[in-house]
Each structure stands twice: as structure tokens, then as C-alpha cells.
Amino acid sequence: MRLVVLGARGMLGQALAWRLADSPHEALLWGRQELNITFPGPGAAPRFKPLREAKPDAVINCAAMTDVDGAETHLAEAIEANARAPSALAAACQEIGAHLVHVSTDYVFDGTKTGPYLETDPTAPLNAYGRSKCEGEQGVLKHLPTAAIVRTAWLYGRGGRNFVDTILKKAAEGASLRVVDDQRGSPTWTHDLAGALLAVAQKRPSGILHVTNSGHCTWFDLARAIVEEAQALGRIPAQVPVTPVASAEFPRPAKRPANSVLDNSRFIALTGKPLRPWREALVEYLKT
Ligand SMILES: NC(=O)c1ccc[n+]([C@@H]2O[C@H](COP(=O)([O-])OP(=O)(O)OC[C@H]3O[C@@H](n4cnc5c(N)ncnc54)[C@H](OP(=O)(O)O)[C@@H]3O)[C@@H](O)[C@H]2O)c1
């Protein structure tokens, strides 16, 4: 398969690059320099010229404006990168006959559901980032109904700012930690998600799919697990105390959903197996 990865220098894009280095696929790894998806040219034609020339079988779009709090004050930028550009990209993929795998987020939901969210549950984003990603999903499917939208959540991995590395650093400095205990989701290692995205690109399903590591926890549970596992692996000298707190104690510009656990049944039916449990993936990440 000839594959283009957009946003290839981001955290998820780099995980895809590492996976693809070991695969039989022909991969074109494009960052902003190779293809700026929000290039302000006239119409979609000049923007996606490199894609038309490359003629890939599939495109995986990891490019996005991912600053959740920043999107509250830079809404136009978020809409451009997360909604308008993916819609134009979908139109270009339609034209060249490439399958599109577009990455989206759990933040399209408002978190009021008690159980895991299904792909068919109504979206109701609480923040500007979620609204822009939601609009992007709709735009992609409007221009290319055969596209696959992969919603994922709580990513961490090499080469990007993320919660796991932040907690590790603070724990290594011996700092005690206060972490919110009223937001529940599924921590997901970019390495595992990258493998799933390649499977989706090969199987070419249409519509929305939820893909995360299995199981769920709160940010507090995750922080405690990082500290316990890092100490067991000798990555930090001693365990530091982790205290659960309410989100209200850490006011942030963007509101986050209380529950954004995603039901992965459709992905499991497609590939025959779930991604491994989040804690197993975390231990593997801490070992690398
Ligand atoms: N991180 C999470 O917890 C999380 C959770 C759920 C879903 N997601 C989704 O997962 C995907 C990947 O996220 P990530 O964590 O890997 O984010 P990331 O590290 O911020 O990577 C995003 C990449 O997109 C690039 N980009 C931004 N605007 C671009 C443009 N106009 N043209 C080309 N490239 C552009 C960025 O390049 P620059 O550095 O040059 O700006 C960056 O390399 C996104 O769709 C995100 O919404 C992430």
C-alpha cells in the first residue's frame, strides 16, 4: 500500500512513522513543510497538488490544531485546521480515489452519558476544540462518505507533550501531585493507535470508529499508575504522594467532559481484537 501520513511530525504522526519503518508499505511522511493543510491558496487545487501527484492508496490525517485551551481564544484557527482543511482534504481524496483515515477525538461528546460512548451517540462538544473537530468529522463524511473517522482519546507517546511524561518528570523531581479525579477516559499509547490506524487503512471501513486502549480510569488513577509503575521499573527513586482533586480546583479555559470512554466494539469486530489494556500499554511505554 502506498500511504501518505499528514501531520507526520506530531506525536501520533511520529508513532506512525516508526511503525511504517518496519512495514511493507510505501510511506510518504509529510509534515507542515511538505503539505500545509490550511495553505491559504485559492481553492483546494494548489493546496493538495502534492497529494494528486503522489497518488496514494490511502491518506492518514494526523494534522490538527490540538491546543484544547488555546482553541477557546483561537477559534478561527481551530476551525480552519480541524474542520475546513479536513473537508477540503476529503474532497481531494475523493478526486484521486484515495481512502482517507481521519483522526478525531472523544471531546466531541459532552460526557453526560453513564456508559461508554457508541459511534452513533449524539455529539455535543463542550469546548471550541471539540466543536471544530466535530465539524471536521461532518465535513469529511460529506465530501467523502467512504472515509474512516477514527475517534481516539488521552494520547501519550514519544515526541510530544503529554500527561504521562509530565507526571514522570514531576515525580522524578520528588514533587507531590494533585490530579483531577472527576474526568474518566481511556489512556491510549500512540504506538498502539498507530498499529490500529494502519489496520483501518488496509481494511478500508467507512464511517466512524472508536479506537483506544482497553479499560478506563480517571486522570488521578492514571497518575497513580504512572508513579507506581515508574518506581517498580526504577525510573523514579521513590513514590510521591498523588492526591485526588476536583476539576473545579483547576479551572481551565476549555471545559472537559466528565466521561469520554469510547466503546470499541466496531473496531474489535473489524480487526478481531481490542487494543491491549491501558495499564499494560503504559508499562510498555515506560520501559522504552
Ligand atoms: N493528543 C491527544 O490526547 C488526542 C486525543 C484525541 C484525539 N487526538 C487527535 O489525534 C490527532 C493527532 O494528535 P497529536 O496528539 O499527534 O497532536 P500533535 O502532536 O499536536 O500533532 C499535530 C500535528 O499537526 C501538524 N499541523 C497542525 N496544523 C497543520 C497544518 N496546517 N498543516 C500541516 N500540519 C499541521 C502540527 O504541526 P506543527 O507542529 O508545525 O503545528 C503537528 O505536527 C489529532 O487529530 C488530534 O485531534 C489527540
The ligand as a Gaussian input file, in Angstrom:
#p B3LYP/6-31G(d) Opt

LIG

0 1
 N       -3.276000      14.278000      21.973000
 C       -4.429000      13.752000      22.390000
 O       -4.622000      13.469000      23.585000
 C       -5.536000      13.473000      21.404000
 C       -6.734000      12.929000      21.874000
 C       -7.757000      12.648000      20.953000
 C       -7.568000      12.900000      19.607000
 N       -6.394000      13.448000      19.185000
 C       -6.235000      13.711000      17.744000
 O       -5.131000      12.958000      17.279000
 C       -4.516000      13.624000      16.162000
 C       -3.012000      13.723000      16.387000
 O       -2.789000      14.451000      17.577000
 P       -1.340000      14.611000      18.232000
 O       -1.520000      14.388000      19.681000
 O       -0.320000      13.816000      17.473000
 O       -1.108000      16.175000      18.003000
 P        0.221000      16.994000      17.736000
 O        1.389000      16.354000      18.384000
 O       -0.128000      18.398000      18.080000
 O        0.411000      16.853000      16.165000
 C       -0.369000      17.540000      15.255000
 C        0.496000      17.842000      14.060000
 O       -0.310000      18.521000      13.100000
 C        0.518000      19.486000      12.491000
 N       -0.261000      20.546000      11.881000
 C       -1.010000      21.489000      12.506000
 N       -1.527000      22.325000      11.585000
 C       -1.090000      21.893000      10.377000
 C       -1.264000      22.347000       9.056000
 N       -1.986000      23.441000       8.776000
 N       -0.695000      21.660000       8.034000
 C        0.052000      20.568000       8.300000
 N        0.293000      20.109000       9.530000
 C       -0.286000      20.771000      10.562000
 C        1.376000      20.011000      13.624000
 O        2.496000      20.647000      13.078000
 P        3.144000      21.932000      13.794000
 O        3.874000      21.377000      14.964000
 O        4.007000      22.526000      12.726000
 O        1.992000      22.822000      14.211000
 C        1.706000      18.746000      14.371000
 O        2.878000      18.150000      13.865000
 C       -5.249000      14.973000      16.042000
 O       -6.257000      14.836000      15.064000
 C       -5.911000      15.152000      17.402000
 O       -7.060000      15.953000      17.308000
 C       -5.362000      13.741000      20.039000

